[in-house]
Amino acid sequence: MKFKRTLVTSALPYANGPVHIGHLAGVYVPADIYVRYLRLRGEEVLFVGGSDEHGVPVTIRARQEGITVQDVVDRYHNLIKNSFGEFGISFDVYSRTTSPIHHQFASDYFRHLYDNGKFIQQTTEQFYDPETQEFLTDRNIKGECPRCHAQGAYGDQCEKCGATLSPDELINPYNAVNGNPLTKKSTTHWYLPLDQYQQWLENWILENHKEWRPNVYGQCKSWLDGGLKPRAVTRDLNWGIPVPVEGADGKVLYVWFDAPIGYISNTKELCDANPDKYGKWETWWKDRDTRLVHFIGKDNIVFHCIVFPTMLKAHGDYILPDNVPSNEFLNLEGDKISTSRNWAVWLNEYLVDFPGKQDVLRYVLTANAPETKDNDFTWSDFQARNNNELVAIYGNFVNRALVLTQKYFDGKVPAMGSLNDYDKATIEEFKNVKEGLEDLLNNFRFRDAQKEAMNLARIGNKYLADSEPWKLAKTDMTRTATILNLALQIAANLSIAFEPFLPFSSQKLRKMLALDHADWSQLGSTSLLAEGQALGEVSLLFEKIEDEAIQKQLDRLARIKAENEQKAKEEEMKNWHPAEIKAATSIDDFDKMDIRVATVLDCQPVKKSERLLQFRLDDGMGGRTILSGIAQSYPDPSVLIGKQVLFIANFPPRKMMGIESQGMILSAVNADGKLVVTTVSAAVKNGCSVG
């Protein structure tokens, strides 16, 4: 179907912290690439975004900092909005869910569904903190993971083993904020009966949208195959949009319900303020000639493909999403990005360390875009792509073409003479770049599209290297002029091809070429620059990034990793409980064990064994060898040399890995599960008994 206009939305970032590279790679750079592409084509498009400012996490941060919740969301809304602006994310509107327009619109939307009998009412038992007198969300409940038994697992996920959980599965659940034990308490809420829309969703998604990305289609199918259940649209909380129903005091709209409505209310806010430019908001949300595209991360697939479409269908007046090009997750240096563990590259901090290098990050994130599977961001790859691609290929080509033009033709576009076979072959190579890019961009294959744009720079670089105009200038200026004219035309094409991906660099390049604007329809042309046209001031398009700048980032991550490991140990110790005391025994049984003191003379890993260490002891009785299965607790066993340890001397010898072990080293099991060798607090003569 051919649409008249396109409405693009991007997931609303949560306003309890800054945005990081995972957000940029997963949602906002792809959305911006697509919107900039459509604008270059002259199509009618609207790009809608905003901050998600309701829910529990912002209330917790406010309580921790001793400020109001509004102070929290104001701070992060402004920080997020500024970060997006600095990275060129070209929203037509970026608003927020605390705006008066959104509060009224979301309230009216709920009331419309309520009045038309679209909700069901249910009473359920939910986790409750008697001391703070509040119901808790899954994310604000912690406990022991039932899978890997790690302490501090969240009610929705264990960050150690990655298991998806529910609070009911946690062992010894408690309030993540204050550590209080929880109880269950009855509460009544309104639910969206997703099960009633199951058949419609199966037909709409599984039959009519097989073109969606495999990760999106697959996750939707998995949810549908599992059978949909009613989902609460309200919750007990004092921060949010009050439920507009009599008798609903202390209840607000659930954040997942009110947030996507923000796409509509933000559009209304923009259109109401600029009707001449944008028209009526209803045109963007209710006209069947409008194409709706959601850009999201994979954690939001179910909301944008199943829940929000059901809300739109239940209302009855709205268009439905035509495509939802969701990305997977971006990891950082091999580990999952985590805001709670500060394991991230924050956009506001990046710009302090790499000023003016927004396009470098946009380029690297697009090159590593997790379009179909999780991908990894590393600082070494960041440096390599900048130095070996942006600088050495794209920047090098542009700089040589412009500098040579300055040198030989006073900075003016030279005349295009007759073309030889190599010129024609080069033109043939890039004349279809427009068609190739369009095919990739129309199908949301941004990683491949950027690669195709860089191939154009490779063509230009090779053309200059092979043609060697700096040599020809000594004998044939007519031929030199032709070569540099064609090189400059390729550079002009690059300013258009890269505009969706690298807007800052493209603008800088157009200024150097004295081009007024980028026109997508001219992509592939060899007459973008007129003969005799004066070029602008030439400067480097990209700069090399040195090792010192990268090492600074790696050192920062190493510090954060060490801090996180220490916090994890403290968390485990805080929630650790001693094992149950074993069955009663007698002093006679204890007296049968001959426990003595010895000094460790040497300690080495046993070859071909992952768990055994070989101790050589001075036991005061001629010495002995003991094997102990504690290698994983002591990756550097040399730290034990010289320590006095306790061992059982009268265990019968036992051969392991071909070595005779003459006793047993005594160790204690720590709260983190590691074994710690027992020692004495003061020097004792080797061979002395313990009793």
C-alpha positions, -999 to +999 in steps of 0.1 A: +000+000+000+013+035-009+010+059+020+008+097+018+027+103+050+048+085+077+045+089+114+077+077+132+078+071+170+107+061+192+104+044+226+100+069+254+132+068+276+126+066+313+134+098+331+153+084+361+188+087+346+207+098+315+207+079+282+235+056+271+249+041+239+225+011+242+196+035+239+212+053+210+221+021+191+188+002+198+163+029+190+172+065+184+200+064+158+180+039+136+149+061+139+168+092+130+185+076+100+151+066+087+134+100+093+163+119+078+162+096+047+124+102+042+129+140+046+157+139+020+133+122-004+108+151+002+083+129+019+059+141+046+071+126+079+067+134+116+091+122+142+076+119+177+094+113+210+093+122+247+102+112+282+084+086+302+081+102+337+057+081+357+061+048+376+080+037+407+117+041+399+115+079+399+097+079+432+125+058+447+152+081+434+134+111+448+131+095+482+168+085+481+179+121+472+154+139+495+138+158+466+105+159+449+096+134+421+090+164+399+126+176+405+138+141+394+119+140+362+127+176+354+164+170+357+165+139+336+140+150+310+162+181+303+194+160+303+179+134+279+164+160+256+197+179+254+217+147+248+194+138+219+198+173+205+236+171+207+236+138+188+214+152+161+183+131+168+159+152+148+126+150+166+098+172+154+085+171+190+101+158+222+076+162+251+069+144+283+042+124+301+039+149+329+026+176+305-009+188+312-019+178+276-008+142+282-025+139+316-058+150+301-055+130+269-045+097+287-072+102+312-098+107+285-084+077+266-089+055+297-124+068+303-134+062+267-124+025+270-139+023+305-173+037+294-174+013+264-169-017+286-134-026+273-119-033+307-125-061+333-121-056+370-102-081+391-090-085+427-056-101+432-029-106+459+002-085+454+034-080+473+031-053+499+055-036+523+036-032+556+061-006+569+060+018+540+024+008+532+030+004+495+026-022+468+058-030+449+066-035+412+085-065+401+117-044+396+116-031+432+115-066+447+147-086+453+155-120+466+174-151+460+173-164+424+156-198+422+178-208+392+214-199+401+207-189+438+224-156+434+214-130+461+198-097+450+180-110+419+152-087+408+115-096+407+116-096+369+151-108+361+183-122+376+212-101+363+237-129+371+223-157+351+198-137+329+167-158+339+134-141+334+115-142+367+084-132+385+084-120+422+065-152+433+095-173+422+121-154+443+133-170+475+129-148+506+117-117+486+122-083+502+119-046+493+148-037+471+150-001+486+149-007+523+153-045+527+119-049+544+103-084+542+071-084+522+036-098+526+007-103+502-023-080+502-055-079+482-061-050+458-086-043+430-076-031+395-088-027+359-074-050+333-072-049+295-084-084+284-058-093+259-072-128+256-103-114+240-081-101+211-060-132+207-076-143+174-075-108+159-038-104+169-029-138+154-044-128+121-031-092+121+005-102+130+011-137+120-008-136+087-006-100+077+029-089+089+053-117+079+076-090+066+085-079+102+120-086+114+124-123+125+132-113+161+100-092+163+077-117+145+092-146+166+087-129+199+051-120+190+044-156+179+059-169+212+036-147+232+006-156+211+014-193+212+016-191+250-019-177+252-026-140+262-039-131+296-056-099+309-031-072+318-036-046+346-039-010+333-040+006+368-019+003+400-016+015+435+007+045+436+006+082+444+027+093+414+010+092+380-022+100+362-052+094+386-076+068+375-107+089+363-132+066+380-152+072+412-138+051+441-103+048+425-086+069+451-049+061+455-048+044+420-031+057+389-028+046+353-001+019+350+030+034+333+030+010+304-006+021+296-001+058+298+034+059+281+024+048+246-005+072+247+022+098+250+029+093+213-006+106+205-007+134+231+028+146+220+016+147+184-015+167+195+007+191+215+028+198+184-001+201+159-022+223+182+007+247+185+016+246+148-015+238+128-003+255+096+029+235+095+017+201+108-021+201+103-044+183+126-032+155+150-060+133+139-045+132+104-014+115+118-033+090+140-066+083+123-061+088+086-056+054+068-032+071+044-007+075+073+019+049+079+028+043+116+063+030+124+076+023+159+113+022+167+120+003+199+143-021+217+135-058+221+123-053+257+094-033+243+082-056+215+053-070+234+040-036+244+042-021+208+031-052+189+005-067+211-006-044+240-006-009+223-023-022+191-049-038+213-055-005+230-058+012+196-081-015+183-103-013+215-107+024+210-116+018+173-106+051+157-069+047+153-045+034+127-022+005+136+015+002+133+027-009+098+061-019+110+080-022+143+118-025+134+130-035+169+167-040+176+182-065+200+205-053+228+240-038+226+265-050+252+296-031+264+330-048+264+313-083+265+290-075+294+253-065+294+248-027+297+233-020+331+222+014+345+221+001+380+257-011+378+269+020+359+281-003+332+274+020+303+288+048+281+266+078+290+260+102+261+265+134+282+299+120+295+309+109+260+307+144+246+330+156+274+357+131+265+351+132+227+339+168+219+326+172+184+327+135+177+290+127+176+292+113+142+320+089+151+297+073+177+267+073+154+289+056+128+303+029+151+269+022+167+253+018+132+282-004+120+276-026+151+238-022+152+221-052+169+195-055+142+189-092+144+210-103+174+228-088+204+260-071+195+290-058+214+305-023+216+342-022+224+365+008+227+391-009+205+366-013+177+355+023+182+390+035+177+397+011+148+365+021+129+373+058+133+410+056+124+407+029+096+374+038+080+363+074+088+398+088+087+417+065+064+390+060+038+363+086+039+382+115+054+414+108+034+395+108+001+377+140+007+408+158+020+430+147-009+403+158-035+399+192-019+435+199-011+446+190-047+419+212-061+432+241-040+467+234-050+462+231-088+430+250-095+429+278-068+401+260-049+376+261-079+359+231-095+380+223-126+365+215-160+354+180-168+372+169-200+367+138-220+364+106-200+385+075-204+375+039-198+385+040-162+365+072-155+335+056-171+340+024-151+342+044-119+310+063-127+293+030-135+303+017-101+285+044-081+257+055-104+233+030-089+242+039-053+208+056-049+188+026-058+209+003-036+206+026-006+169+030-010+163-007-011+183-011+022+168+019+040+132+010+030+138-024+046+153-009+077+187-025+070+207+005+083+239-013+090+242-025+054+231+009+041+259+027+059+283+001+046+271+008+011+277+046+016+312+038+028+318+017-003+312+049-023+341+065-003+362+034-011+355+039-048+366+075-046+397+066-027+407+039-051+400+062-081+423+089-068+450+064-058+449+047-092+447+079-113+475+098-094+465+134-104+495+148-084+518+131-109+497+140-140+497+177-129+533+179-140+525+170-177+487+170-183+465+196-165+435+188-187+435+152-175+442+163-139+412+186-141+389+157-152+401+135-124+396+161-097+362+171-111+350+135-109+366+131-074+347+162-062+315+150-077+319+117-057+326+138-026+294+157-032+275+124-036+290+113-002+276+144+015+241+132+004+246+094+009+259+100+045+234+126+055+210+102+072+239+086+091+264+113+098+245+146+097+273+168+113+300+156+089+277+158+059+269+194+067+306+201+072+315+185+039+287+205+021+302+237+035+336+228+022+321+220-012+299+251-011+268+230-016+236+247-002+217+215+006+214+178+001+190+166-025+183+128-025+171+128-061+205+139-073+224+110-056+245+093-083+248+124-104+282+136-118+270+172-121+264+182-086+292+208-087+293+234-114+326+241-133+343+271-118+324+269-085+346+282-056+350+257-028+348+266+009+376+265+035+391+230+037+396+212+070+399+176+082+365+158+081+376+133+108+405+132+133+425+102+145+418+090+180+449+082+200+455+053+223+455+075+254+419+085+249+409+048+246+429+038+276+411+064+297+378+047+289+391+013+296+405+024+329+371+039+338+354+006+331+379-013+351+372+009+381+335+004+377+339-033+374+359-035+406+333-014+424+305-036+411+323-067+423+328-052+457+291-042+459+281-077+449+302-092+477+287-068+502+252-077+489+259-114+493+273-109+528+243-087+538+218-114+528+239-144+538+226-168+564+246-196+581+238-231+569+217-252+593+237-269+621+243-305+614+229-333+635+242-335+671+274-354+676+298-361+706+332-349+717+344-385+712+338-381+674+357-349+674+386-364+694+390-390+667+403-363+642+439-353+646+439-316+636+473-300+635+491-269+624+516-267+594+533-241+573+528-241+535+562-245+518+548-246+483+514-246+466+509-254+429+479-263+406+477-299+397+482-304+360+451-314+340+429-306+370+406-275+372+400-278+410+430-294+427+459-276+444+490-295+456+502-283+491+538-292+503+537-287+541+562-284+570+541-304+595+569-307+621+571-344+614+592-346+583+567-329+559+538-342+538+518-335+506+481-328+506+458-322+476+428-298+481+399-290+457+401-253+462+418-241+430+389-220+418+389-201+450+427-194+447+436-185+411+470-175+424+479-202+449+513-186+457+494-163+481+492-193+504+529-199+506+543-191+541+508-192+558+502-216+587+471-237+580+451-264+598+450-299+584+437-333+595+467-356+599+451-390+605+430-394+573+443-424+554+464-416+523+444-413+490+457-411+454+443-384+431+456-376+396+484-400+403+495-381+435+492-394+470+474-370+493+483-374+530+455-356+549+430-328+544+433-290+545+406-273+565+387-246+547+356-225+554+328-218+529+324-180+525+291-163+519+300-159+482+305-197+479+343-195+478+365-216+500+389-199+524+418-218+540+417-216+578+448-202+595+459-193+631+460-158+645+495-161+659+526-182+651+524-218+663+550-245+662+544-267+632+529-301+642+510-287+673+476-303+678+442-284+677+418-295+703 
